[in-house]
Amino acid sequence: MKQPKVIVIGNGMVGYKFCEKLRAKSQAFDILVFGEEPRRAYDRVHLSEYFSGKTAEDLSLSTETWYEEQNITLLLANPVINIDREIKVVYAADGMEYSYDVLVFATGSGAFVPSIPGIEKEGVFVYRTLEDLDLISSYAQKSATAAVIGGGLLGLEAAKALIDLGIENTSIVEFAPRLMPRQIDAAGSDMLQSKLTALGLQIHLNKNTSSIEGEGAIGALAFSDGTSLPVDMLVISAGIKPRDELAKACGIETGPRGGILVDQNMQTNDASVFAIGECALYDGMIYGLIAPGYEMAEVLASNLCAMSKTFTGFDMSTKLKLIGIDVASFGDNFISEPDCRTIIFENKHKGIYKRINISNDGQYLLGGVLIGDAADYNMLLQTANNKMVLSENPEELILGSRGEKDGAASGTGITALPDAALICSCEGISKGDICAAVADGSCENLDDIKKCTKAGTGCGGCVPMIKDLVTYTLKSQGKYVKNVICEHFNYSRQELFDLIHIHQLKSYDEVLDAFGKNDGCEVCKPLVSSLLASLWNEMILKKGNDVAQDSNDRFLANIQKGGSYSVVPRIPGGEITPDKLIVIGEVAKKYNLYTKITGGQRIDMFGAHLNDLPLIWEELIAAGFESGHAYGKGLRTVKSCVGSTWCRFGLHDSVSFAIRIEERYRGIRAPHKFKSAVSGCIRECAEAQSKDFGIIATEKGWNLYVCGNGGSKPQHALLFATDLDSKTCIRYIDRFLMFYIRTADPLTRTATWLNKMEGGIDYLRNVIINDSLGMAAQWEYEIENLISAYQCEWKEAVENPAIRKRFSHFVNAPEEKDPTIEFVEMRGQKKTADWTISNQV
Amino acid sequence: MTDTLTTWLEACRVEDAVENGGVCVKNGEEQIALFYFTRRNEWFATQNECPHKKQMALSRGMIGSATDEPKVACPFHKKTFSLLTGECLTGDECAIKTYPVKVENGLVYIGTSPNY
């Protein structure tokens, strides 16, 4: 059967994206792409990174074989010369003719070059393609000074590129009275300008270049005000010009100031001809950003596959980093009083400027500008786009809440979001889509949502939000929502905790027989194992529980890339004697282990064969070491600074207190790992405020902080109680930990646990300090039991023949190590060989 | 596959296998994961290598079931595979090889084809 032929003119970012989207939707088209440049489509947004070390291949959007794999014909360095729409044929530079059923213009734009006398001189460049960059790069080698005409987004990018090329004396010349006149307001421009000046750029505003001087090559710019600026080279970045000449020549309608006229289906005045990206003019506007270009590609690809979709304009909000400076604008950024009310925050000391425009009734956020700190951009954009009603203190949007209850507000966010709010941006799924899928009964959990909407299947960043939305929708329908563990246990973690406790169960199989069904799985096994450990603190590899442990607990070591394991002995408080250091060195040498100091003030040894683990630990234990539980969901380290024993600022002996804390809670299993630190004074060298619980010495005692977190979502710990004596401090930590172990969801760190807690830190304080639940005495009793049951797991493992037997790779050749484990040398040590297959991004 | 084409590898004694878990069996250059699913009173054998990142790890994975399908989860990234068919149950990894298992006189045998 003859397939419809699609010809795409242009192999830029949007042309490429169109091919990708069309192929993803259908195999029913022959696709032929013409590219003018000799390269496959590359990332023009990050063009300047070409100068900071990226190669053309790094910037390429596809792999060399992609077009072939997708069955798309790509003809590079072969521009289309002419088109005959009557017979639907394009004539290309190779002298051939190609017929089409659908013709797509994705010709993009070129640099707009103003007609200044002398523009043709040597040393004048535009900033558009990799070829341009190559030319600029080689000319820059013989230039000491440079200028960029154009103080917009691309101009600033170009200026950065020139600085990267080593031209320290670089100027920006702008016709308007300020930088980035289209995106940011005057005060924002001022702030940006002072930051750029501080970086060494010279900024010339209100300058109209009247001619380019020099004999053959450029020597200076002459301005209409009679002044001049001597420069060795010039880059023009004064805007873009849609590439519409080919369309125009074959009678396609174009706009008076350029651009191929399209309707909301991206269709031109010829029903078989379409235009997308920067060459397309929709509703009087050229969309010079990548996101709307991609949206146009999506609209066209959908329509060709008979899925109706229309382009109705696009939000031009942007956030970018210019030379390391955050710059963002969103919504209606230029509206000003009396049409709105503005709130402005300016911090010249730190170079931060924030402006938000709110409606006169104070109800809605209309738009704004952020310079120097755009961390709030996403939240502000959602608030404006979704017309969310503002609180009575809208200044908190840019200043943050100044009340005590930070963190507590995050629970309310999701319900306030409107249905149109985009939750999964990878798949374009809104809050309404997710809630509807739950409301109509087809979805009851995250997996269902993933299957039926594809939300959460891309980067996965939205998964926690999806879970909350599912719960929220089910609840609002009056359904009793239970966070059940998996198909084998119809209980929440907390319920199962109590059941195991009451029934005094000690093994996974007992729990499965009593309260579960079928055979269990990789979700409930480690969860139940963790509960058993939290309740009884028995050796985790006994009673058949070994096979119910998670990957790392199973062999009391972290499994590493390649299949080897790491060995991490406990070094309480980070204090270690020279003799013990020598033992670690000797053991590492003997078993050929890679060694590294960890962030938690201890020493990791990597690359141990499974068979060697018991031998290694035997030697370590003989030297007085014990397990560091780096593999377990439990206490990791209690970091300390040197404190009053050595430090001239130290108020108390933070090392001794850290050791006391670490030895108290070592080996206790919890819903997730937890970390602590003790600092000897307010200088906070131990970074206690980033820990699950952290302690800082004061003149009068200790300040206790809780629920901090480092990692991917850093969160400062909150001050929980002040000036405590050591005993009270430990008592509060006892209760805090037991409350956490009792009530947190699986794999939830203390920070997230607190964020989800109704009442937040005030409630937590009430429970722990004022004993509002009447649980304090029981928790203190329980934790004493856990502490007294502590034994070094590794000591037991090496001494128990039945457990020790499992530390061999082959059941039928117990002495042989896994021959597939490979190491390579790096900086005088070994490292694991890379994954043998490439990572797919 | 008929019995005449199958070579039976003596893997281990029943008591050497791990109850409700796996062990790794060496067969020349090849590594086979052997699972003693005591709870179901069934034996399974698969390739030891997880196809996701090519790690020799499946024998150290947790076993369990999805509805009634017995499965193993790789300890590296928790990709799960059917112990019956070898099919990947989470995502698009290619299927793993499975082998027949028989127990005679307290010894466990894995059926390997010489064609492999």
Chai-1 contact restraints between the chains, C-beta under 6 A:
chainA,res_idxA,chainB,res_idxB,connection_type,confidence,min_distance_angstrom,max_distance_angstrom,comment,restraint_id
A,N518,B,S65,contact,1.0,0.0,6.0,A-B,restraint_1
A,D519,B,R39,contact,1.0,0.0,6.0,A-B,restraint_2
A,D519,B,G64,contact,1.0,0.0,6.0,A-B,restraint_3
A,D519,B,S65,contact,1.0,0.0,6.0,A-B,restraint_4
A,G520,B,G64,contact,1.0,0.0,6.0,A-B,restraint_5
A,C521,B,G64,contact,1.0,0.0,6.0,A-B,restraint_6
A,E522,B,M62,contact,1.0,0.0,6.0,A-B,restraint_7
A,E522,B,A73,contact,1.0,0.0,6.0,A-B,restraint_8
A,E522,B,K78,contact,1.0,0.0,6.0,A-B,restraint_9
A,K525,B,M62,contact,1.0,0.0,6.0,A-B,restraint_10
A,V547,B,N20,contact,1.0,0.0,6.0,A-B,restraint_11
A,V547,B,G21,contact,1.0,0.0,6.0,A-B,restraint_12
A,S551,B,P75,contact,1.0,0.0,6.0,A-B,restraint_13
A,I559,B,P75,contact,1.0,0.0,6.0,A-B,restraint_14
A,G563,B,Q55,contact,1.0,0.0,6.0,A-B,restraint_15
A,G563,B,M56,contact,1.0,0.0,6.0,A-B,restraint_16
A,G563,B,A57,contact,1.0,0.0,6.0,A-B,restraint_17
A,H809,B,C24,contact,1.0,0.0,6.0,A-B,restraint_18
A,F810,B,C24,contact,1.0,0.0,6.0,A-B,restraint_19
A,F810,B,K26,contact,1.0,0.0,6.0,A-B,restraint_20
A,V811,B,C12,contact,1.0,0.0,6.0,A-B,restraint_21
A,V811,B,D16,contact,1.0,0.0,6.0,A-B,restraint_22
A,V811,B,V23,contact,1.0,0.0,6.0,A-B,restraint_23
A,V811,B,V25,contact,1.0,0.0,6.0,A-B,restraint_24
A,N812,B,A11,contact,1.0,0.0,6.0,A-B,restraint_25
A,N812,B,C12,contact,1.0,0.0,6.0,A-B,restraint_26
A,N812,B,V25,contact,1.0,0.0,6.0,A-B,restraint_27
A,N812,B,K26,contact,1.0,0.0,6.0,A-B,restraint_28
A,A813,B,K26,contact,1.0,0.0,6.0,A-B,restraint_29
A,D818,B,M56,contact,1.0,0.0,6.0,A-B,restraint_30
A,T820,B,M56,contact,1.0,0.0,6.0,A-B,restraint_31
A,W835,B,K53,contact,1.0,0.0,6.0,A-B,restraint_32
A,T836,B,K54,contact,1.0,0.0,6.0,A-B,restraint_33
A,I837,B,K54,contact,1.0,0.0,6.0,A-B,restraint_34
